Amino acid sequence: MAHLLHRVPVRVGWSQSGRPSEAWYLSDTCNLGQGSQTLDTIHYTAAMYKFLVLVALLPAVVFGQTPFRPCSGGRPTPASLNIEGCTSLPCTIQSGVPLVARGIGIVSPVATPTLTAHLTARLLGLDVGFEIPEDLRDACAVGLVGATCPIAAGQSFDYTLNYSMELPLTGITVQVEVGLDAADGTSVTCIEIDATITA
């Protein structure tokens, strides 16, 4: 920084004694300003980078988003999934303890008067024979958020499943498929996760 403060004499006129009068100035004032601007730019860029990283992490940390796989056959998926207590797969599900899962931003591809929920658990690709209880199958009556049946084509809504899964086996990891179907059998939304079942 020493060179930024170097002083250079400049003749600005002549005194009555015949000697030139001199004024001093900071020759690198302009450079000093440019250096300050460069530092400000670096600090601003670093701050923006930290902000963008924080924003990128917010969905998973604050809103607890859960990763999922689309179901086979290219069936529609929600915009995001939130399973309480699960932000990475496999989720840990305690048998007999309520599982609260919410599909957010579901968009129906068809118009339908009803929505039927289904849940399937598979071990090594084989259906273990688990079925969602009858009282939870009518998604129009239980679980629909932000809309009511009938559902129009292109209509957006959320769906919440609050259910205690009781499986005969524990200590295993299964593939759980959850979805909603229209009255004509068209898949409205479907996701798949891995879940480790504990006692």
FIKOLZA-1660 file (N, C-alpha, C; in steps of 0.1 Angstrom, whole numbers, plus 5000, padded with zeros to 4 digits):
% residues 199
   i   px   py   pz ch aa at
   1 5008 4988 5000  A  M  N
   1 5000 5000 5000  A  M CA
   1 5009 5013 5000  A  M  C
   2 5022 5011 5002  A  A  N
   2 5030 5023 5003  A  A CA
   2 5030 5031 4991  A  A  C
   3 5030 5024 4979  A  H  N
   3 5031 5031 4966  A  H CA
   3 5018 5039 4964  A  H  C
   4 5008 5036 4971  A  L  N
   4 4995 5043 4969  A  L CA
   4 4996 5057 4975  A  L  C
   5 5005 5059 4984  A  L  N
   5 5006 5071 4991  A  L CA
   5 5018 5080 4987  A  L  C
   6 5024 5077 4975  A  H  N
   6 5036 5084 4970  A  H CA
   6 5031 5098 4966  A  H  C
   7 5039 5108 4970  A  R  N
   7 5035 5122 4967  A  R CA
   7 5044 5127 4956  A  R  C
   8 5039 5135 4947  A  V  N
   8 5046 5141 4936  A  V CA
   8 5044 5156 4936  A  V  C
   9 5055 5164 4936  A  P  N
   9 5053 5178 4935  A  P CA
   9 5048 5183 4922  A  P  C
  10 5040 5193 4921  A  V  N
  10 5035 5198 4909  A  V CA
  10 5036 5213 4910  A  V  C
  11 5041 5219 4899  A  R  N
  11 5042 5234 4898  A  R CA
  11 5029 5239 4895  A  R  C
  12 5024 5248 4903  A  V  N
  12 5011 5254 4900  A  V CA
  12 5012 5269 4898  A  V  C
  13 5024 5275 4899  A  G  N
  13 5026 5290 4896  A  G CA
  13 5039 5294 4901  A  G  C
  14 5041 5308 4901  A  W  N
  14 5054 5313 4906  A  W CA
  14 5051 5323 4917  A  W  C
  15 5060 5322 4928  A  S  N
  15 5058 5331 4939  A  S CA
  15 5064 5344 4936  A  S  C
  16 5062 5354 4944  A  Q  N
  16 5068 5368 4942  A  Q CA
  16 5083 5367 4943  A  Q  C
  17 5089 5357 4950  A  S  N
  17 5104 5356 4951  A  S CA
  17 5110 5350 4938  A  S  C
  18 5101 5346 4929  A  G  N
  18 5106 5340 4917  A  G CA
  18 5107 5325 4918  A  G  C
  19 5105 5319 4930  A  R  N
  19 5105 5304 4931  A  R CA
  19 5091 5298 4928  A  R  C
  20 5092 5287 4922  A  P  N
  20 5079 5281 4919  A  P CA
  20 5072 5276 4932  A  P  C
  21 5059 5278 4933  A  S  N
  21 5052 5273 4945  A  S CA
  21 5048 5259 4941  A  S  C
  22 5047 5250 4951  A  E  N
  22 5045 5236 4949  A  E CA
  22 5032 5231 4957  A  E  C
  23 5025 5222 4951  A  A  N
  23 5014 5216 4958  A  A CA
  23 5016 5201 4958  A  A  C
  24 5012 5195 4968  A  W  N
  24 5014 5180 4969  A  W CA
  24 5000 5174 4967  A  W  C
  25 5001 5163 4961  A  Y  N
  25 4988 5155 4960  A  Y CA
  25 4992 5140 4960  A  Y  C
  26 4982 5132 4962  A  L  N
  26 4984 5118 4962  A  L CA
  26 4982 5113 4947  A  L  C
  27 4994 5109 4941  A  S  N
  27 4993 5106 4927  A  S CA
  27 4985 5094 4924  A  S  C
  28 4984 5085 4934  A  D  N
  28 4977 5072 4931  A  D CA
  28 4963 5072 4937  A  D  C
  29 4957 5084 4939  A  T  N
  29 4943 5084 4944  A  T CA
  29 4934 5076 4936  A  T  C
  30 4935 5077 4923  A  C  N
  30 4926 5070 4914  A  C CA
  30 4928 5055 4915  A  C  C
  31 4941 5051 4916  A  N  N
  31 4944 5036 4918  A  N CA
  31 4939 5031 4931  A  N  C
  32 4940 5040 4941  A  L  N
  32 4935 5036 4955  A  L CA
  32 4920 5034 4954  A  L  C
  33 4912 5042 4946  A  G  N
  33 4898 5040 4945  A  G CA
  33 4895 5027 4938  A  G  C
  34 4903 5024 4927  A  Q  N
  34 4901 5012 4920  A  Q CA
  34 4903 5000 4928  A  Q  C
  35 4914 5001 4937  A  G  N
  35 4917 4989 4946  A  G CA
  35 4906 4987 4955  A  G  C
  36 4900 4998 4960  A  S  N
  36 4889 4997 4970  A  S CA
  36 4877 4990 4963  A  S  C
  37 4874 4994 4951  A  Q  N
  37 4863 4989 4943  A  Q CA
  37 4865 4974 4941  A  Q  C
  38 4877 4970 4938  A  T  N
  38 4880 4956 4936  A  T CA
  38 4878 4948 4948  A  T  C
  39 4882 4953 4960  A  L  N
  39 4880 4946 4973  A  L CA
  39 4865 4945 4975  A  L  C
  40 4857 4955 4973  A  D  N
  40 4843 4955 4975  A  D CA
  40 4836 4944 4966  A  D  C
  41 4841 4943 4954  A  T  N
  41 4836 4933 4944  A  T CA
  41 4838 4919 4949  A  T  C
  42 4850 4917 4954  A  I  N
  42 4854 4904 4960  A  I CA
  42 4845 4900 4972  A  I  C
  43 4843 4910 4981  A  H  N
  43 4835 4907 4993  A  H CA
  43 4821 4905 4989  A  H  C
  44 4816 4912 4979  A  Y  N
  44 4802 4911 4974  A  Y CA
  44 4800 4897 4968  A  Y  C
  45 4809 4893 4960  A  T  N
  45 4808 4880 4953  A  T CA
  45 4808 4868 4963  A  T  C
  46 4817 4869 4973  A  A  N
  46 4818 4859 4983  A  A CA
  46 4805 4858 4991  A  A  C
  47 4799 4870 4994  A  A  N
  47 4787 4870 5002  A  A CA
  47 4775 4864 4993  A  A  C
  48 4775 4867 4980  A  M  N
  48 4764 4862 4972  A  M CA
  48 4766 4847 4971  A  M  C
  49 4778 4842 4970  A  Y  N
  49 4781 4827 4969  A  Y CA
  49 4775 4820 4981  A  Y  C
  50 4778 4826 4993  A  K  N
  50 4773 4820 5005  A  K CA
  50 4758 4820 5006  A  K  C
  51 4752 4831 5001  A  F  N
  51 4738 4832 5001  A  F CA
  51 4731 4821 4992  A  F  C
  52 4737 4819 4980  A  L  N
  52 4732 4809 4970  A  L CA
  52 4733 4795 4976  A  L  C
  53 4744 4792 4982  A  V  N
  53 4746 4779 4988  A  V CA
  53 4735 4777 4999  A  V  C
  54 4733 4787 5007  A  L  N
  54 4723 4786 5018  A  L CA
  54 4709 4784 5012  A  L  C
  55 4706 4791 5001  A  V  N
  55 4693 4789 4995  A  V CA
  55 4691 4775 4989  A  V  C
  56 4702 4770 4983  A  A  N
  56 4701 4757 4978  A  A CA
  56 4699 4746 4988  A  A  C
  57 4704 4748 5000  A  L  N
  57 4702 4739 5011  A  L CA
  57 4689 4740 5019  A  L  C
  58 4683 4751 5018  A  L  N
  58 4670 4754 5025  A  L CA
  58 4659 4744 5023  A  L  C
  59 4657 4740 5010  A  P  N
  59 4646 4731 5008  A  P CA
  59 4647 4718 5016  A  P  C
  60 4659 4712 5016  A  A  N
  60 4661 4699 5023  A  A CA
  60 4662 4701 5038  A  A  C
  61 4668 4712 5043  A  V  N
  61 4670 4714 5057  A  V CA
  61 4658 4719 5064  A  V  C
  62 4652 4730 5058  A  V  N
  62 4641 4737 5065  A  V CA
  62 4628 4729 5062  A  V  C
  63 4625 4726 5050  A  F  N
  63 4613 4720 5046  A  F CA
  63 4613 4705 5047  A  F  C
  64 4624 4698 5049  A  G  N
  64 4625 4684 5051  A  G CA
  64 4622 4676 5039  A  G  C
  65 4625 4680 5027  A  Q  N
  65 4622 4673 5015  A  Q CA
  65 4628 4659 5015  A  Q  C
  66 4621 4649 5011  A  T  N
  66 4625 4636 5010  A  T CA
  66 4627 4631 4996  A  T  C
  67 4639 4626 4992  A  P  N
  67 4641 4621 4979  A  P CA
  67 4632 4609 4976  A  P  C
  68 4629 4607 4963  A  F  N
  68 4620 4596 4959  A  F CA
  68 4623 4593 4944  A  F  C
  69 4618 4581 4940  A  R  N
  69 4619 4577 4927  A  R CA
  69 4605 4577 4920  A  R  C
  70 4605 4580 4907  A  P  N
  70 4592 4578 4900  A  P CA
  70 4588 4564 4900  A  P  C
  71 4575 4561 4899  A  C  N
  71 4571 4547 4898  A  C CA
  71 4573 4543 4883  A  C  C
  72 4573 4530 4881  A  S  N
  72 4575 4525 4867  A  S CA
  72 4564 4530 4858  A  S  C
  73 4567 4530 4845  A  G  N
  73 4558 4534 4835  A  G CA
  73 4556 4548 4833  A  G  C
  74 4565 4556 4839  A  G  N
  74 4565 4571 4836  A  G CA
  74 4553 4578 4843  A  G  C
  75 4548 4572 4854  A  R  N
  75 4536 4578 4860  A  R CA
  75 4540 4591 4866  A  R  C
  76 4530 4601 4867  A  P  N
  76 4533 4614 4872  A  P CA
  76 4538 4614 4887  A  P  C
  77 4545 4624 4890  A  T  N
  77 4550 4625 4904  A  T CA
  77 4546 4639 4910  A  T  C
  78 4546 4640 4923  A  P  N
  78 4545 4654 4929  A  P CA
  78 4557 4662 4927  A  P  C
  79 4556 4675 4928  A  A  N
  79 4567 4684 4927  A  A CA
  79 4578 4681 4938  A  A  C
  80 4573 4677 4950  A  S  N
  80 4582 4674 4961  A  S CA
  80 4575 4665 4971  A  S  C
  81 4583 4658 4979  A  L  N
  81 4577 4649 4989  A  L CA
  81 4583 4652 5003  A  L  C
  82 4575 4652 5013  A  N  N
  82 4580 4655 5027  A  N CA
  82 4575 4644 5036  A  N  C
  83 4584 4635 5040  A  I  N
  83 4581 4625 5050  A  I CA
  83 4588 4629 5063  A  I  C
  84 4580 4630 5073  A  E  N
  84 4585 4635 5086  A  E CA
  84 4597 4626 5091  A  E  C
  85 4608 4633 5094  A  G  N
  85 4619 4626 5099  A  G CA
  85 4628 4619 5089  A  G  C
  86 4625 4621 5076  A  C  N
  86 4633 4615 5066  A  C CA
  86 4638 4624 5055  A  C  C
  87 4651 4627 5054  A  T  N
  87 4656 4635 5043  A  T CA
  87 4666 4628 5034  A  T  C
  88 4667 4615 5036  A  S  N
  88 4676 4606 5028  A  S CA
  88 4670 4592 5028  A  S  C
  89 4673 4585 5018  A  L  N
  89 4669 4571 5017  A  L CA
  89 4680 4561 5021  A  L  C
  90 4676 4550 5028  A  P  N
  90 4662 4546 5031  A  P CA
  90 4657 4554 5043  A  P  C
  91 4644 4556 5043  A  C  N
  91 4637 4562 5054  A  C CA
  91 4636 4551 5065  A  C  C
  92 4636 4555 5077  A  T  N
  92 4634 4545 5088  A  T CA
  92 4620 4547 5093  A  T  C
  93 4612 4536 5092  A  I  N
  93 4598 4535 5096  A  I CA
  93 4597 4525 5107  A  I  C
  94 4591 4530 5118  A  Q  N
  94 4589 4521 5129  A  Q CA
  94 4575 4514 5128  A  Q  C
  95 4575 4501 5128  A  S  N
  95 4562 4494 5126  A  S CA
  95 4552 4498 5137  A  S  C
  96 4540 4502 5133  A  G  N
  96 4530 4506 5142  A  G CA
  96 4530 4520 5146  A  G  C
  97 4540 4528 5142  A  V  N
  97 4541 4542 5145  A  V CA
  97 4537 4550 5133  A  V  C
  98 4529 4561 5135  A  P  N
  98 4523 4568 5124  A  P CA
  98 4534 4573 5114  A  P  C
  99 4532 4571 5101  A  L  N
  99 4540 4576 5091  A  L CA
  99 4533 4588 5085  A  L  C
 100 4539 4600 5085  A  V  N
 100 4532 4612 5079  A  V CA
 100 4540 4616 5067  A  V  C
 101 4534 4615 5056  A  A  N
 101 4540 4618 5043  A  A CA
 101 4531 4628 5035  A  A  C
 102 4537 4638 5029  A  R  N
 102 4529 4648 5021  A  R CA
 102 4535 4650 5007  A  R  C
 103 4527 4647 4997  A  G  N
 103 4531 4650 4984  A  G CA
 103 4526 4664 4980  A  G  C
 104 4535 4672 4976  A  I  N
 104 4533 4686 4973  A  I CA
 104 4533 4689 4958  A  I  C
 105 4523 4697 4953  A  G  N
 105 4523 4701 4939  A  G CA
 105 4520 4690 4930  A  G  C
 106 4509 4682 4933  A  I  N
 106 4504 4671 4924  A  I CA
 106 4495 4678 4914  A  I  C
 107 4497 4675 4902  A  V  N
 107 4489 4680 4891  A  V CA
 107 4482 4669 4884  A  V  C
 108 4469 4668 4884  A  S  N
 108 4461 4657 4878  A  S CA
 108 4461 4658 4863  A  S  C
 109 4465 4647 4856  A  P  N
 109 4465 4647 4842  A  P CA
 109 4451 4646 4836  A  P  C
 110 4441 4642 4844  A  V  N
 110 4428 4639 4839  A  V CA
 110 4418 4645 4848  A  V  C
 111 4406 4647 4843  A  A  N
 111 4394 4651 4852  A  A CA
 111 4389 4638 4858  A  A  C
 112 4386 4638 4871  A  T  N
 112 4381 4626 4878  A  T CA
 112 4372 4630 4890  A  T  C
 113 4361 4622 4892  A  P  N
 113 4352 4625 4903  A  P CA
 113 4358 4620 4916  A  P  C
 114 4367 4610 4915  A  T  N
 114 4372 4604 4927  A  T CA
 114 4388 4602 4926  A  T  C
 115 4394 4600 4938  A  L  N
 115 4408 4597 4939  A  L CA
 115 4410 4586 4948  A  L  C
 116 4416 4575 4944  A  T  N
 116 4418 4563 4952  A  T CA
 116 4433 4562 4956  A  T  C
 117 4436 4561 4968  A  A  N
 117 4450 4559 4973  A  A CA
 117 4454 4544 4973  A  A  C
 118 4466 4542 4969  A  H  N
 118 4471 4528 4971  A  H CA
 118 4485 4529 4977  A  H  C
 119 4489 4518 4984  A  L  N
 119 4502 4517 4990  A  L CA
 119 4507 4502 4988  A  L  C
 120 4518 4500 4983  A  T  N
 120 4524 4487 4981  A  T CA
 120 4538 4486 4987  A  T  C
 121 4541 4475 4994  A  A  N
 121 4554 4473 4999  A  A CA
 121 4560 4460 4992  A  A  C
 122 4572 4462 4988  A  R  N
 122 4579 4450 4981  A  R CA
 122 4592 4447 4987  A  R  C
 123 4595 4435 4988  A  L  N
 123 4608 4430 4993  A  L CA
 123 4615 4422 4981  A  L  C
 124 4626 4428 4977  A  L  N
 124 4633 4422 4965  A  L CA
 124 4624 4420 4953  A  L  C
 125 4616 4430 4951  A  G  N
 125 4607 4430 4940  A  G CA
 125 4594 4422 4942  A  G  C
 126 4592 4415 4953  A  L  N
 126 4581 4407 4955  A  L CA
 126 4571 4414 4965  A  L  C
 127 4558 4415 4961  A  D  N
 127 4548 4421 4969  A  D CA
 127 4546 4414 4982  A  D  C
 128 4548 4420 4993  A  V  N
 128 4547 4414 5006  A  V CA
 128 4532 4413 5011  A  V  C
 129 4523 4417 5002  A  G  N
 129 4509 4415 5006  A  G CA
 129 4503 4426 5014  A  G  C
 130 4510 4437 5015  A  F  N
 130 4504 4448 5023  A  F CA
 130 4495 4457 5015  A  F  C
 131 4484 4461 5021  A  E  N
 131 4474 4469 5014  A  E CA
 131 4470 4481 5024  A  E  C
 132 4467 4492 5018  A  I  N
 132 4463 4504 5026  A  I CA
 132 4449 4501 5031  A  I  C
 133 4446 4504 5043  A  P  N
 133 4432 4502 5049  A  P CA
 133 4421 4508 5041  A  P  C
 134 4410 4502 5042  A  E  N
 134 4398 4507 5034  A  E CA
 134 4395 4522 5037  A  E  C
 135 4396 4526 5050  A  D  N
 135 4392 4539 5054  A  D CA
 135 4401 4550 5049  A  D  C
 136 4413 4546 5043  A  L  N
 136 4422 4556 5038  A  L CA
 136 4423 4556 5023  A  L  C
 137 4415 4547 5017  A  R  N
 137 4416 4546 5002  A  R CA
 137 4409 4558 4995  A  R  C
 138 4399 4563 5001  A  D  N
 138 4392 4574 4995  A  D CA
 138 4399 4587 4998  A  D  C
 139 4408 4591 4989  A  A  N
 139 4417 4603 4991  A  A CA
 139 4408 4616 4991  A  A  C
 140 4397 4616 4985  A  C  N
 140 4388 4627 4985  A  C CA
 140 4383 4630 4999  A  C  C
 141 4381 4620 5006  A  A  N
 141 4376 4621 5020  A  A CA
 141 4387 4623 5030  A  A  C
 142 4399 4617 5028  A  V  N
 142 4410 4617 5037  A  V CA
 142 4423 4620 5030  A  V  C
 143 4429 4631 5033  A  G  N
 143 4442 4634 5028  A  G CA
 143 4444 4645 5018  A  G  C
 144 4433 4648 5011  A  L  N
 144 4434 4658 5000  A  L CA
 144 4435 4672 5007  A  L  C
 145 4445 4680 5002  A  V  N
 145 4447 4693 5007  A  V CA
 145 4447 4703 4995  A  V  C
 146 4440 4714 4997  A  G  N
 146 4440 4725 4987  A  G CA
 146 4430 4722 4975  A  G  C
 147 4422 4712 4976  A  A  N
 147 4412 4709 4966  A  A CA
 147 4402 4700 4971  A  A  C
 148 4391 4699 4964  A  T  N
 148 4380 4689 4967  A  T CA
 148 4376 4682 4955  A  T  C
 149 4371 4670 4956  A  C  N
 149 4366 4663 4945  A  C CA
 149 4353 4668 4940  A  C  C
 150 4350 4668 4927  A  P  N
 150 4358 4663 4916  A  P CA
 150 4370 4671 4913  A  P  C
 151 4380 4665 4907  A  I  N
 151 4392 4671 4903  A  I CA
 151 4392 4674 4888  A  I  C
 152 4396 4686 4885  A  A  N
 152 4397 4690 4870  A  A CA
 152 4410 4686 4865  A  A  C
 153 4411 4684 4852  A  A  N
 153 4424 4681 4845  A  A CA
 153 4433 4693 4847  A  A  C
 154 4445 4691 4851  A  G  N
 154 4455 4702 4853  A  G CA
 154 4454 4709 4866  A  G  C
 155 4444 4704 4875  A  Q  N
 155 4443 4710 4888  A  Q CA
 155 4454 4706 4897  A  Q  C
 156 4459 4715 4905  A  S  N
 156 4470 4712 4914  A  S CA
 156 4465 4711 4929  A  S  C
 157 4471 4702 4936  A  F  N
 157 4467 4700 4950  A  F CA
 157 4478 4692 4957  A  F  C
 158 4477 4691 4971  A  D  N
 158 4486 4683 4979  A  D CA
 158 4479 4671 4985  A  D  C
 159 4486 4661 4989  A  Y  N
 159 4480 4649 4995  A  Y CA
 159 4488 4645 5007  A  Y  C
 160 4482 4643 5018  A  T  N
 160 4489 4639 5031  A  T CA
 160 4484 4625 5035  A  T  C
 161 4493 4616 5037  A  L  N
 161 4491 4603 5042  A  L CA
 161 4496 4602 5056  A  L  C
 162 4486 4599 5065  A  N  N
 162 4490 4597 5079  A  N CA
 162 4485 4583 5083  A  N  C
 163 4495 4574 5084  A  Y  N
 163 4491 4560 5086  A  Y CA
 163 4502 4553 5094  A  Y  C
 164 4498 4544 5102  A  S  N
 164 4507 4535 5110  A  S CA
 164 4509 4522 5102  A  S  C
 165 4520 4520 5096  A  M  N
 165 4523 4507 5089  A  M CA
 165 4527 4497 5098  A  M  C
 166 4520 4486 5098  A  E  N
 166 4523 4474 5106  A  E CA
 166 4526 4462 5097  A  E  C
 167 4539 4460 5096  A  L  N
 167 4544 4449 5088  A  L CA
 167 4548 4437 5097  A  L  C
 168 4546 4425 5092  A  P  N
 168 4549 4413 5099  A  P CA
 168 4564 4411 5102  A  P  C
 169 4572 4417 5093  A  L  N
 169 4587 4415 5094  A  L CA
 169 4593 4429 5097  A  L  C
 170 4603 4428 5106  A  T  N
 170 4611 4441 5109  A  T CA
 170 4626 4438 5106  A  T  C
 171 4634 4448 5106  A  G  N
 171 4648 4447 5103  A  G CA
 171 4651 4445 5089  A  G  C
 172 4642 4448 5080  A  I  N
 172 4643 4446 5066  A  I CA
 172 4641 4460 5059  A  I  C
 173 4646 4461 5046  A  T  N
 173 4644 4473 5038  A  T CA
 173 4635 4469 5027  A  T  C
 174 4624 4476 5026  A  V  N
 174 4614 4473 5015  A  V CA
 174 4613 4485 5006  A  V  C
 175 4607 4483 4994  A  Q  N
 175 4604 4494 4985  A  Q CA
 175 4589 4497 4987  A  Q  C
 176 4586 4509 4990  A  V  N
 176 4573 4513 4993  A  V CA
 176 4568 4522 4981  A  V  C
 177 4557 4518 4975  A  E  N
 177 4550 4526 4965  A  E CA
 177 4537 4532 4970  A  E  C
 178 4536 4545 4968  A  V  N
 178 4524 4552 4972  A  V CA
 178 4519 4561 4960  A  V  C
 179 4506 4560 4958  A  G  N
 179 4500 4567 4947  A  G CA
 179 4486 4570 4948  A  G  C
 180 4481 4578 4938  A  L  N
 180 4467 4582 4937  A  L CA
 180 4462 4578 4923  A  L  C
 181 4450 4572 4922  A  D  N
 181 4445 4568 4909  A  D CA
 181 4432 4575 4906  A  D  C
 182 4429 4579 4894  A  A  N
 182 4416 4585 4890  A  A CA
 182 4406 4574 4889  A  A  C
 183 4393 4578 4887  A  A  N
 183 4382 4569 4886  A  A CA
 183 4384 4559 4875  A  A  C
 184 4390 4563 4864  A  D  N
 184 4392 4554 4852  A  D CA
 184 4405 4546 4853  A  D  C
 185 4412 4547 4864  A  G  N
 185 4424 4539 4866  A  G CA
 185 4437 4547 4862  A  G  C
 186 4435 4559 4857  A  T  N
 186 4447 4567 4853  A  T CA
 186 4455 4570 4865  A  T  C
 187 4468 4569 4865  A  S  N
 187 4476 4573 4876  A  S CA
 187 4477 4588 4877  A  S  C
 188 4473 4594 4888  A  V  N
 188 4474 4608 4890  A  V CA
 188 4487 4612 4896  A  V  C
 189 4493 4604 4905  A  T  N
 189 4506 4606 4910  A  T CA
 189 4511 4593 4916  A  T  C
 190 4524 4591 4916  A  C  N
 190 4530 4579 4922  A  C CA
 190 4544 4581 4925  A  C  C
 191 4549 4577 4937  A  I  N
 191 4563 4578 4941  A  I CA
 191 4567 4564 4947  A  I  C
 192 4580 4562 4948  A  E  N
 192 4586 4550 4954  A  E CA
 192 4598 4554 4962  A  E  C
 193 4598 4549 4974  A  I  N
 193 4610 4551 4983  A  I CA
 193 4615 4538 4989  A  I  C
 194 4627 4538 4994  A  D  N
 194 4632 4527 5002  A  D CA
 194 4629 4530 5017  A  D  C
 195 4625 4520 5024  A  A  N
 195 4622 4522 5038  A  A CA
 195 4627 4510 5046  A  A  C
 196 4634 4513 5057  A  T  N
 196 4639 4502 5066  A  T CA
 196 4629 4501 5078  A  T  C
 197 4623 4489 5080  A  I  N
 197 4613 4488 5089  A  I CA
 197 4619 4483 5103  A  I  C
 198 4616 4490 5113  A  T  N
 198 4621 4487 5126  A  T CA
 198 4610 4484 5136  A  T  C
 199 4613 4476 5147  A  A  N
 199 4603 4472 5156  A  A CA
 199 4599 4484 5165  A  A  C
% end
